[in-house]
Amino acid sequence: MQNGAPSPPTIDLSEYAPSPLSWTTALLSESLVLTERQLDTLVTLGVNMSMTRVALSEVGTPARPLNMLSAHRLKDSLAHDMGVLAEAFDEFAPSRQLQFPGQSPEKASVILRRLIKVSGAA
């Protein structure tokens, strides 16, 4: 995609949307044992990912065509979500590791922050 180049009339990005995180908004008595920071992290994560889901379902429609500006906004939104998710890992599962094929296990929050940096966002 080049600056000023027309985009396809429609493109469905909704299949790439993050899954709803019902556990971030369905806290009942569990919320009583969480710190203010933990609650803030969960609510922020849930709200931001919900906004990203909406953006991914709207961008690429005739009303909001996919172009360089909307693509950059989506990239920044996803990078922000990944940053909040990294905070959630730090808060709730600081030792959680992921392992990609052919690589050593690494903390999930470290991987997420590296991906943000590589994307050129924030």
VEXFITI-691349 format. One line per field, with one value per residue (C-alpha): residue number from 1; residue in three letters; x, y, z. Coordinates in Angstrom, 3 decimals, always signed. Layout:
# VEXFITI-691349
num: NUM / ...
residu: ALA / ...
x: X / ...
y: Y / ...
z: Z / ...
//
This chain:
# VEXFITI-691349
num: 1 / 2 / 3 / 4 / 5 / 6 / 7 / 8 / 9 / 10 / 11 / 12 / 13 / 14 / 15 / 16 / 17 / 18 / 19 / 20 / 21 / 22 / 23 / 24 / 25 / 26 / 27 / 28 / 29 / 30 / 31 / 32 / 33 / 34 / 35 / 36 / 37 / 38 / 39 / 40 / 41 / 42 / 43 / 44 / 45 / 46 / 47 / 48 / 49 / 50 / 51 / 52 / 53 / 54 / 55 / 56 / 57 / 58 / 59 / 60 / 61 / 62 / 63 / 64 / 65 / 66 / 67 / 68 / 69 / 70 / 71 / 72 / 73 / 74 / 75 / 76 / 77 / 78 / 79 / 80 / 81 / 82 / 83 / 84 / 85 / 86 / 87 / 88 / 89 / 90 / 91 / 92 / 93 / 94 / 95 / 96 / 97 / 98 / 99 / 100 / 101 / 102 / 103 / 104 / 105 / 106 / 107 / 108 / 109 / 110 / 111 / 112 / 113 / 114 / 115 / 116 / 117 / 118 / 119 / 120 / 121 / 122
residu: MET / GLN / ASN / GLY / ALA / PRO / SER / PRO / PRO / THR / ILE / ASP / LEU / SER / GLU / TYR / ALA / PRO / SER / PRO / LEU / SER / TRP / THR / THR / ALA / LEU / LEU / SER / GLU / SER / LEU / VAL / LEU / THR / GLU / ARG / GLN / LEU / ASP / THR / LEU / VAL / THR / LEU / GLY / VAL / ASN / MET / SER / MET / THR / ARG / VAL / ALA / LEU / SER / GLU / VAL / GLY / THR / PRO / ALA / ARG / PRO / LEU / ASN / MET / LEU / SER / ALA / HIS / ARG / LEU / LYS / ASP / SER / LEU / ALA / HIS / ASP / MET / GLY / VAL / LEU / ALA / GLU / ALA / PHE / ASP / GLU / PHE / ALA / PRO / SER / ARG / GLN / LEU / GLN / PHE / PRO / GLY / GLN / SER / PRO / GLU / LYS / ALA / SER / VAL / ILE / LEU / ARG / ARG / LEU / ILE / LYS / VAL / SER / GLY / ALA / ALA
x: +0.000 / +1.461 / +0.545 / -2.372 / -2.903 / -6.512 / -7.321 / -9.642 / -13.251 / -13.725 / -11.501 / -12.603 / -10.114 / -12.552 / -11.190 / -7.943 / -9.687 / -8.648 / -11.080 / -13.311 / -11.778 / -14.872 / -12.699 / -11.582 / -15.127 / -16.928 / -15.136 / -17.451 / -16.167 / -12.716 / -12.302 / -12.219 / -8.811 / -7.232 / -5.174 / -6.173 / -3.358 / -4.507 / -8.094 / -6.935 / -4.769 / -7.612 / -10.202 / -7.820 / -6.890 / -10.525 / -11.642 / -8.676 / -9.073 / -12.789 / -12.008 / -9.506 / -12.170 / -14.509 / -11.775 / -10.887 / -14.534 / -14.964 / -11.721 / -11.884 / -15.525 / -16.702 / -17.280 / -13.710 / -11.436 / -8.112 / -5.340 / -1.962 / -3.453 / -5.936 / -3.255 / -0.912 / -3.724 / -4.457 / -0.760 / -0.502 / -3.700 / -2.469 / +0.924 / -0.795 / -2.914 / +0.243 / +1.834 / -1.137 / -1.080 / +2.626 / +1.694 / -0.958 / +1.624 / +3.963 / +1.154 / -0.516 / +1.987 / +5.436 / +7.276 / +5.043 / +7.211 / +6.475 / +8.603 / +8.652 / +9.991 / +13.770 / +14.079 / +14.612 / +11.688 / +11.329 / +9.074 / +5.797 / +6.033 / +9.543 / +8.389 / +5.425 / +7.576 / +10.114 / +7.346 / +6.128 / +9.632 / +10.108 / +6.793 / +8.068 / +5.162 / +5.525
y: +0.000 / +3.359 / +6.838 / +8.073 / +4.693 / +3.557 / +0.643 / -2.201 / -1.081 / -3.427 / -5.700 / -7.739 / -7.375 / -8.566 / -12.126 / -10.728 / -9.034 / -10.044 / -12.350 / -10.781 / -10.998 / -11.660 / -12.326 / -8.670 / -7.351 / -10.173 / -9.812 / -10.111 / -10.997 / -11.625 / -7.881 / -7.480 / -9.157 / -7.215 / -4.096 / -0.843 / -1.289 / -4.816 / -3.662 / -0.759 / -3.052 / -5.526 / -2.876 / -0.977 / -4.176 / -5.167 / -1.725 / -1.213 / -4.614 / -3.975 / -0.700 / -2.526 / -5.118 / -2.313 / -0.601 / -3.843 / -4.401 / -0.842 / -0.256 / -1.533 / -0.655 / +1.956 / +4.358 / +3.866 / +2.691 / +1.096 / +3.546 / +4.494 / +6.670 / +4.037 / +1.323 / +3.384 / +3.993 / +0.281 / -0.522 / +1.992 / +0.694 / -2.897 / -1.867 / -0.069 / -3.172 / -5.288 / -2.881 / -3.153 / -6.944 / -6.909 / -4.957 / -7.578 / -10.347 / -8.394 / -7.972 / -11.400 / -13.842 / -12.246 / -15.509 / -16.716 / -17.717 / -18.432 / -20.419 / -20.105 / -22.986 / -23.025 / -20.407 / -20.457 / -19.729 / -16.056 / -13.985 / -13.129 / -9.459 / -9.202 / -10.690 / -8.324 / -5.260 / -6.351 / -6.760 / -3.248 / -1.885 / -3.802 / -2.475 / +1.062 / +2.028 / +3.933
z: +0.000 / -0.986 / +0.165 / -1.868 / -3.512 / -3.538 / -1.297 / -2.149 / -1.701 / +1.253 / +3.280 / +6.263 / +9.105 / +11.770 / +11.621 / +13.085 / +15.995 / +19.509 / +21.284 / +23.923 / +27.380 / +29.472 / +32.514 / +32.462 / +32.824 / +34.650 / +37.969 / +40.932 / +44.381 / +42.838 / +42.427 / +46.203 / +46.431 / +43.556 / +44.062 / +42.430 / +39.900 / +39.040 / +38.543 / +36.411 / +34.290 / +33.684 / +32.894 / +30.625 / +28.795 / +28.303 / +27.121 / +24.779 / +23.163 / +22.739 / +20.967 / +18.741 / +17.855 / +16.795 / +14.770 / +12.986 / +12.083 / +10.769 / +8.872 / +5.329 / +4.891 / +2.387 / +5.293 / +6.621 / +3.825 / +4.611 / +3.797 / +5.209 / +7.942 / +9.131 / +8.903 / +11.122 / +13.597 / +13.761 / +14.235 / +17.073 / +18.667 / +18.528 / +19.916 / +22.788 / +23.510 / +23.517 / +25.995 / +28.348 / +27.927 / +28.846 / +32.001 / +32.768 / +32.441 / +34.744 / +37.267 / +37.191 / +35.710 / +35.854 / +35.285 / +32.405 / +29.466 / +25.825 / +23.453 / +19.695 / +17.578 / +17.514 / +20.274 / +24.012 / +26.356 / +27.198 / +29.442 / +27.707 / +28.702 / +27.240 / +23.926 / +23.736 / +24.424 / +21.831 / +19.240 / +20.030 / +19.532 / +16.261 / +14.947 / +15.307 / +17.550 / +20.800
//
